[in-house]
Amino acid sequence: MSVCGTTTMPLKWRLAVLMADRELNYKQLAEKMGMHPNTVSKLKNNLPDRIETNTLMRLCKALECQPGDLLVYIQGEGDEL
């Protein structure tokens, strides 16, 4: 994942992995979350710069996961801020 096309982010967004593990497409997840499919599609494809608490809670409830399951920190990769 890059910011401004140059810096590698040390955070990896795992939403697509969790969806695949649960055999959910973005439309099915959107229905479970009570959100628009376009919103979920955008969340699936990109690490958000920020995420509303309500959206995070909906993701966790729909996927039966913890917030930490959605992100992985890779030490040493793009650590400079």
C-alpha positions in Angstrom: 0.0 0.0 0.0 1.4 3.4 -0.8 0.8 7.0 0.2 1.4 9.5 -2.6 2.8 6.6 -4.6 6.2 6.6 -2.9 6.1 5.4 0.7 5.3 1.8 1.8 2.9 1.7 4.7 3.8 -0.6 7.6 0.0 -1.4 8.0 -1.7 -4.1 5.9 -5.4 -3.9 5.7 -6.8 -7.5 5.9 -10.5 -6.9 5.1 -10.3 -8.8 1.7 -8.6 -11.7 3.5 -11.2 -11.9 6.2 -14.0 -11.7 3.6 -12.4 -14.5 1.6 -12.1 -16.6 4.7 -15.8 -16.2 5.4 -16.7 -16.6 1.7 -18.4 -13.2 1.6 -18.4 -10.8 -1.4 -18.7 -7.1 -0.8 -22.5 -7.1 -1.5 -23.1 -9.8 1.1 -20.9 -7.9 3.7 -22.6 -4.7 2.9 -26.0 -6.3 3.6 -24.7 -7.7 6.9 -23.4 -4.3 7.9 -26.4 -2.3 6.7 -24.2 -0.2 4.5 -24.1 0.7 0.8 -22.2 -1.9 -1.3 -20.0 0.9 -2.9 -18.8 1.9 0.6 -17.8 -1.6 1.4 -16.2 -2.1 -1.9 -14.0 1.0 -1.3 -13.1 -0.3 2.2 -12.2 -3.7 0.8 -9.8 -2.4 -1.8 -8.0 0.3 0.2 -6.6 0.9 3.6 -8.7 3.8 4.8 -6.8 6.9 6.1 -9.3 6.9 8.9 -12.3 4.8 9.8 -15.4 5.8 11.9 -15.9 3.9 15.1 -19.4 2.9 13.9 -18.0 1.5 10.7 -15.3 -0.5 12.5 -18.0 -1.9 14.9 -20.2 -2.9 12.0 -17.2 -4.6 10.3 -16.3 -6.5 13.5 -19.9 -7.6 14.1 -20.5 -8.7 10.5 -17.2 -10.6 10.3 -17.2 -11.8 13.9 -13.7 -10.5 14.5 -11.7 -8.1 16.6 -10.4 -4.7 15.3 -6.9 -6.1 15.4 -7.8 -8.8 13.0 -8.4 -6.2 10.3 -4.9 -4.7 10.5 -1.4 -6.2 10.6 1.7 -4.1 11.5 4.8 -5.1 9.6 7.8 -3.8 11.6 10.6 -2.1 9.7 8.5 -1.5 6.6 7.9 2.2 6.0 8.4 3.0 9.7 9.5 6.6 9.0 6.6 9.0 9.4 
